[in-house]
Structures are given as C-alpha cells and as structure tokens.
Amino acid sequence: MLEQAIQQLAHAWGQPPASGRLRVTPEDFRVTEIPLLEPDGAGEHVWLWVRKCNANTPQVAEQLAVFAGVHPRQVSFAGLKDRRAVTEQWFSVQLPVGAMPDWAAMDAETFTVLRYARHSRKLRRGALRGNAFRISIRNLHADPLALEQRLQLIAAEGVPNYFGEQRFGRDGSNLRTADMLFRNPGRKLSRNKRSMALSAARSFLFNRVLSERVAAGNWNQPVPGDALQLQGSHSFFVATAIDTELQARVQTGDVHPTGPLHGRGESPVQGESLALETRVLTTYPDWLQGLEAAGLKQARRALRLPVTGLGWQHAAADVLELEFSLPAGAYATSVLRELFVHEAAPG
C-alpha cells in the first residue's frame, strides 16, 4: 500500500511525454553543491571540496574521519548527495590549527579531495543554497514537439515539490520502519534510523496532500486559508481571502502555497486549505499521533518547485541532456518525473 502511494502521485502537466533510462552510468547524473559561503581561510575547521562517485555522503565522511584521525562527529557536511552519481560538495573536519593531513595522499577509490581551506566554523546541515544538476537521459523515446512543450512549461511554471523516492528508502523501507515505530513506540532504534523514519513519514504525508492539490489543479494557486511562503524564505503568512494582488504574487513566483510537515501544535492554515489537509491527513491517525509524540513541531514546505536555469539539448537522437538548479531540500527526480517514464535496465 505504501509503495503504491509513493508511485501514484498526481502529475501536474499530464502523463510524461517521453520514456528513457536514467543513470546508465554515474556520469549521467552530476550534482554540484551551491554553497552559502566560501571558507574564510582561518580557524579550527578544515573545509574540503570533494568529488565522489558511487559513494554515499556519510561513507565519505567516515573515511575522512579515519584519515584525519578524528571522531566521526568532528566531520560534517551540508547535505546528502546521490550515491550513483558524480557529485561535488563541501565537508568540514575539526582540526587544531597547525594540524593538516596530506589530503593529496589520501587513497580513496570513490572520492577525491579537490581543494581545501580553513574556516572559523563547522559546516552545518542544510547550510547550502541548493544544487546544480547535469543529467543525461538515454534510450529516449518521445514525440519531439510534445517534449519541447513540456520542457518549456516546466521552465516557466515549475513542478510539484514532491519529496523524491530516495527519501523513503529502498522499496519504502523507511516508511515501514516508521509504521513499525508508531505501532510500537517503545521499540529501540538507532538515532539515525529513527530520524530517517520520522522524516520519511512526514514527507509521505506532505506528498499525499500535495498530490491531492495537484489533482484538484490548485497546487500552484492560492486557496482561502493557505499559508503562503515567501520565495527563498521559510517565512509565511496566512491568506484568509484571495484577491487579484495575491493571485498575481503567486503567479509571478513571489510567494508559494505550502503544505504540512506534521508535528505538534495547531496547523496555521484555515478554511478551504485546512479542510483539504485535514481530509488527507486524518487517513493516517497513528502516524499523526506518532509524529507528535516524537516531539516534532508543525512546519510548512512550498508546494511549488521553481526550476532555475533549465536548459536542454539532444546530445544524440536518443540522448537528452538537461541542466538546471534547485533550492536546498528539493529533488531532481521531482522534475524528471514530469518529463519521462523511467525504463528498467535490460535483464
């Protein structure tokens, strides 16, 4: 049931106009972190710009800790990056001034330290502007005109801001863990596994609300009682009534309708917006209670995802190359699902 609910999310612009294969090679999926700032050159934290391939971000962090001779807690990163991909991002390692390993001598099969510099502060989770993507879709089958129109539509209007499938673990494993935890709150889990399960549950519920609004055709339009989030900010305000000025602000991307990240506290939305969210969320009463019991607080997430700098070219008759940037917390797969149906690898 949970796996079906992940797959059966409504499409904003109709069924995808193409089919193809993603990640035939790791080089087909390239991600470059867009940092909030650059290291200032002094301090007890060494920032490392790392390129990795076929490796999870936490695995790289563990290897950096071993090489530097520090506790894993002294290594941090801003965001998790895809495993089957070529990605570049910052890590930070807490090291006393004067101590500096020979990073060039580090013999790691799956990553390379490209440059490093000292900084006065530790790199914090979420401390990034976003990510830039270069993606190749191979074995492409599409009507050229329909595909071109869909790309132009996404560039102009964005896509639903769904959490990607990777949030939920292989075959929805994180959701099954969450369901088990909510049914048996006393069950012991590692801190990391518990955190991943709770995040997956919140994300799943958000996706269900968003899918309902996509199906209703108002995911990118304000409805009475919406909490509207300012572009590039976590701040929001509640719109009890919708006038032409507010509609224009949503249309231009100045503000976005939001959906719930469930937790303790009263939902800020009202009226029609509250009725829709309540109708969806009350289908999962054990999950709502479990998230509240875990101490999570109410939060909001934009329903619409702007796709910045979307460009495309056909590298070959059956290969489409895409470039675009997304803000922190957004998923490239949410863009791709509006473009093409993924074909399984042969065999």
QUISULUR-V97097 format. One record per residue. RES is the residue in three letters. PHI is phi as a letter, one per 20 degrees, with the letter a starting at -180 (* if undefined). PSI is psi in radians with two decimals (* if undefined). OMEGA is omega in whole degrees, -180 to 180 (999 if undefined). Layout:
RES | PHI | PSI | OMEGA
RES | PHI | PSI | OMEGA
This chain:
MET | * | -0.81 | -179
LEU | f | -0.71 | 180
GLU | f | -0.72 | 179
GLN | f | -0.68 | -179
ALA | f | -0.52 | 176
ILE | f | -0.78 | -175
GLN | f | -0.61 | -170
GLN | e | 0.90 | 174
LEU | e | 2.46 | -177
ALA | f | 2.53 | 175
HIS | e | 2.44 | -177
ALA | f | -0.66 | -170
TRP | d | 0.46 | -178
GLY | n | -3.13 | -179
GLN | f | 2.53 | -180
PRO | g | 2.49 | -176
PRO | e | 0.10 | -175
ALA | b | 2.90 | 170
SER | c | 2.76 | -179
GLY | r | -3.03 | -178
ARG | d | 2.42 | -179
LEU | d | 2.53 | 177
ARG | l | 0.76 | 172
VAL | g | -0.67 | 171
THR | c | 2.76 | 177
PRO | g | -0.55 | -178
GLU | f | -0.24 | 178
ASP | f | -0.20 | -177
PHE | c | 1.72 | -177
ARG | d | 2.33 | -178
VAL | c | 2.25 | 176
THR | c | 2.13 | -180
GLU | f | 2.44 | 174
ILE | d | 1.78 | -172
PRO | f | 2.79 | 174
LEU | f | -0.59 | -177
LEU | b | 2.96 | 176
GLU | d | 2.65 | 179
PRO | f | 2.54 | -173
ASP | e | -0.09 | 173
GLY | n | -0.08 | -179
ALA | b | 2.63 | 178
GLY | p | -3.14 | -174
GLU | e | 0.17 | 178
HIS | d | 2.26 | 176
VAL | e | 2.11 | 177
TRP | e | 2.30 | -177
LEU | d | 2.19 | 174
TRP | e | 2.01 | -168
VAL | d | 2.36 | 169
ARG | d | 2.21 | -180
LYS | c | 2.77 | 180
CYS | b | 2.25 | -180
ASN | l | 0.76 | 178
ALA | b | 2.51 | 174
ASN | f | 2.59 | 179
THR | g | -0.81 | 179
PRO | f | -0.56 | 178
GLN | f | -0.72 | 177
VAL | f | -0.74 | 179
ALA | g | -0.73 | 180
GLU | f | -0.76 | -180
GLN | f | -0.64 | 176
LEU | f | -0.69 | 179
ALA | f | -0.77 | 179
VAL | f | -0.81 | -178
PHE | f | -0.67 | -179
ALA | e | -0.20 | -180
GLY | m | 0.65 | -179
VAL | c | 2.91 | 176
HIS | f | 2.51 | 179
PRO | g | -0.50 | 179
ARG | f | -0.28 | 180
GLN | e | 0.04 | 176
VAL | d | 2.34 | -179
SER | b | 2.96 | 179
PHE | b | 2.80 | -176
ALA | e | -0.63 | -176
GLY | b | 2.69 | 176
LEU | f | 2.40 | 178
LYS | d | 2.72 | -178
ASP | g | 2.56 | 179
ARG | f | -1.01 | -178
ARG | e | 1.37 | -176
ALA | a | 2.94 | 170
VAL | d | 2.03 | -174
THR | c | 2.68 | 176
GLU | c | 2.35 | -178
GLN | a | 2.88 | 175
TRP | e | 2.49 | 164
PHE | c | 2.73 | 172
SER | c | 2.50 | 180
VAL | c | 2.20 | 179
GLN | f | 2.03 | -178
LEU | c | 2.44 | 178
PRO | g | 2.56 | 176
VAL | g | 2.28 | -178
GLY | o | -0.38 | 177
ALA | e | 2.16 | -180
MET | b | 1.89 | 176
PRO | f | 2.83 | 176
ASP | e | 1.50 | -174
TRP | f | -0.51 | 179
ALA | f | -0.39 | -179
ALA | e | -0.05 | -178
MET | f | 2.14 | -177
ASP | d | 1.54 | -179
ALA | d | 2.30 | -177
GLU | f | -0.54 | -169
THR | d | -0.05 | 179
PHE | b | 2.83 | -180
THR | c | 2.36 | 173
VAL | e | 1.97 | -176
LEU | e | -0.62 | 177
ARG | a | 2.89 | -180
TYR | b | 2.73 | 179
ALA | a | 2.70 | 179
ARG | e | 2.69 | 178
HIS | b | 2.73 | -175
SER | f | -0.25 | -175
ARG | c | 2.72 | 175
LYS | f | 2.54 | 175
LEU | f | 2.17 | -176
ARG | e | 2.61 | 175
ARG | g | 2.38 | 179
GLY | n | -0.02 | -177
ALA | e | 1.18 | 176
LEU | b | 2.66 | 179
ARG | f | -0.60 | -178
GLY | r | -2.72 | -179
ASN | b | 2.52 | 175
ALA | d | 2.39 | -174
PHE | c | 2.49 | 168
ARG | c | 1.99 | -170
ILE | c | 2.38 | 175
SER | d | 2.24 | 174
ILE | d | 2.07 | -176
ARG | d | 2.93 | -178
ASN | l | 0.74 | -174
LEU | f | 2.32 | 173
HIS | c | 2.07 | -175
ALA | a | 2.67 | 166
ASP | f | 2.05 | -173
PRO | g | -0.74 | -178
LEU | f | -0.76 | 180
ALA | f | -0.69 | 179
LEU | f | -0.75 | 179
GLU | f | -0.74 | 179
GLN | f | -0.68 | 179
ARG | f | -0.73 | 179
LEU | f | -0.75 | 179
GLN | f | -0.65 | 179
LEU | f | -0.76 | 179
ILE | f | -0.71 | 179
ALA | f | -0.63 | -177
ALA | e | -0.65 | -169
GLU | d | -0.24 | -177
GLY | n | -2.91 | -178
VAL | c | 2.87 | 173
PRO | f | 2.41 | -173
ASN | e | 0.94 | 179
TYR | f | 2.56 | 164
PHE | f | 2.39 | -178
GLY | f | 2.81 | -177
GLU | g | -0.53 | -178
GLN | f | -0.36 | 177
ARG | f | -0.45 | -172
PHE | e | 0.03 | 178
GLY | n | 2.93 | -179
ARG | f | 2.17 | 180
ASP | l | 0.55 | 177
GLY | m | 0.43 | -175
SER | f | -0.63 | 180
ASN | f | -0.57 | 178
LEU | f | -0.66 | 177
ARG | f | -0.65 | 176
THR | f | -0.75 | 179
ALA | f | -0.78 | -179
ASP | f | -0.71 | 177
MET | f | -0.72 | -180
LEU | f | -0.72 | -179
PHE | f | -0.53 | 178
ARG | f | -0.44 | -178
ASN | c | 1.32 | -174
PRO | g | -0.40 | -179
GLY | e | -0.08 | -178
ARG | f | 2.38 | -178
LYS | e | 2.25 | 175
LEU | c | 2.67 | 174
SER | f | 2.72 | -179
ARG | g | -0.73 | -178
ASN | f | -0.75 | -179
LYS | f | -0.67 | 178
ARG | f | -0.79 | -180
SER | f | -0.75 | 180
MET | f | -0.67 | -180
ALA | f | -0.78 | 180
LEU | f | -0.73 | 178
SER | f | -0.71 | 180
ALA | f | -0.72 | -180
ALA | f | -0.80 | 178
ARG | f | -0.74 | -178
SER | f | -0.69 | 178
PHE | f | -0.82 | -180
LEU | f | -0.71 | 176
PHE | g | -0.81 | -179
ASN | f | -0.65 | -180
ARG | f | -0.73 | 178
VAL | f | -0.81 | -179
LEU | f | -0.74 | 180
SER | f | -0.66 | 177
GLU | f | -0.70 | -179
ARG | f | -0.57 | 174
VAL | f | -0.81 | 179
ALA | f | -0.58 | 179
ALA | e | -0.18 | 178
GLY | m | 0.31 | -179
ASN | c | 0.44 | 177
TRP | f | -0.45 | -180
ASN | d | 0.38 | 178
GLN | c | 2.57 | 180
PRO | f | 2.50 | 171
VAL | c | 2.72 | -178
PRO | g | 2.29 | -180
GLY | n | -0.02 | -180
ASP | f | 2.58 | 166
ALA | e | 2.02 | -175
LEU | d | 2.20 | -175
GLN | e | 2.36 | 178
LEU | f | 2.40 | 179
GLN | g | 2.28 | 179
GLY | m | 0.25 | -177
SER | b | 2.81 | 173
HIS | e | -0.05 | -179
SER | f | 2.54 | 179
PHE | b | 2.86 | 174
PHE | c | 2.70 | -178
VAL | e | 2.25 | -180
ALA | d | 1.77 | -179
THR | f | -0.46 | 178
ALA | c | 2.67 | -177
ILE | d | 2.09 | 177
ASP | d | 3.12 | -176
THR | f | -0.60 | 179
GLU | f | -0.76 | -180
LEU | f | -0.70 | 177
GLN | f | -0.68 | 179
ALA | f | -0.68 | 179
ARG | f | -0.66 | 176
VAL | f | -0.75 | -178
GLN | f | -0.67 | -179
THR | e | -0.09 | 179
GLY | n | 0.22 | 178
ASP | f | -0.62 | 177
VAL | c | 2.75 | -178
HIS | c | 2.45 | 169
PRO | g | 2.64 | -178
THR | c | 2.86 | 174
GLY | c | 2.99 | -172
PRO | e | 2.41 | 161
LEU | d | 1.78 | -164
HIS | f | 2.60 | 176
GLY | a | -2.86 | -180
ARG | f | 2.70 | 177
GLY | o | 2.95 | -178
GLU | e | 2.39 | 178
SER | f | 2.41 | -179
PRO | f | -0.32 | -175
VAL | f | 2.83 | -175
GLN | c | 3.05 | 169
GLY | l | -2.30 | -176
GLU | f | -0.69 | 180
SER | f | -0.79 | 180
LEU | f | -0.69 | -179
ALA | f | -0.75 | 179
LEU | f | -0.83 | -178
GLU | f | -0.73 | -180
THR | f | -0.73 | 180
ARG | g | -0.69 | -179
VAL | f | -0.85 | -172
LEU | f | -0.60 | -177
THR | f | -0.09 | 172
THR | f | -0.31 | -176
TYR | c | 1.07 | -174
PRO | f | -0.68 | -179
ASP | f | -0.62 | 180
TRP | f | -0.70 | 178
LEU | f | -0.82 | 180
GLN | f | -0.68 | -180
GLY | f | -0.72 | 179
LEU | f | -0.68 | 179
GLU | f | -0.73 | 179
ALA | f | -0.49 | 179
ALA | f | -0.14 | 175
GLY | n | 0.08 | 178
LEU | f | 2.58 | -179
LYS | d | 2.66 | 177
GLN | g | 2.42 | 174
ALA | b | 2.98 | -178
ARG | c | 2.66 | 178
ARG | c | 2.43 | -180
ALA | f | 2.44 | 177
LEU | e | -0.42 | -176
ARG | d | 2.42 | 180
LEU | d | 1.88 | 174
PRO | f | 2.45 | 179
VAL | d | 1.86 | -172
THR | e | 2.38 | 173
GLY | m | 0.59 | -178
LEU | f | 2.12 | 176
GLY | c | 2.71 | -178
TRP | b | 2.66 | 175
GLN | b | 2.72 | 177
HIS | e | 1.84 | 180
ALA | f | -0.44 | 174
ALA | b | 3.06 | -177
ALA | g | -0.55 | -177
ASP | d | 0.41 | 179
VAL | c | 2.12 | 176
LEU | d | 2.22 | 177
GLU | d | 2.29 | -178
LEU | d | 2.56 | 170
GLU | c | 2.35 | 176
PHE | a | 2.92 | 177
SER | c | 2.58 | 179
LEU | c | 2.64 | 177
PRO | f | 2.90 | 179
ALA | g | 2.45 | 178
GLY | n | -0.06 | -180
ALA | e | 2.82 | -173
TYR | c | 2.24 | 176
ALA | f | -0.57 | -180
THR | f | -0.42 | 177
SER | f | -0.47 | 173
VAL | f | -0.83 | -174
LEU | f | -0.56 | -177
ARG | f | -0.36 | 176
GLU | e | -0.17 | -176
LEU | d | -0.77 | -172
PHE | b | 2.72 | 174
VAL | e | 2.24 | -176
HIS | f | 2.25 | 176
GLU | e | 2.37 | 177
ALA | f | 2.60 | 177
ALA | f | 2.55 | 179
PRO | g | 2.51 | 177
GLY | m | * | 999
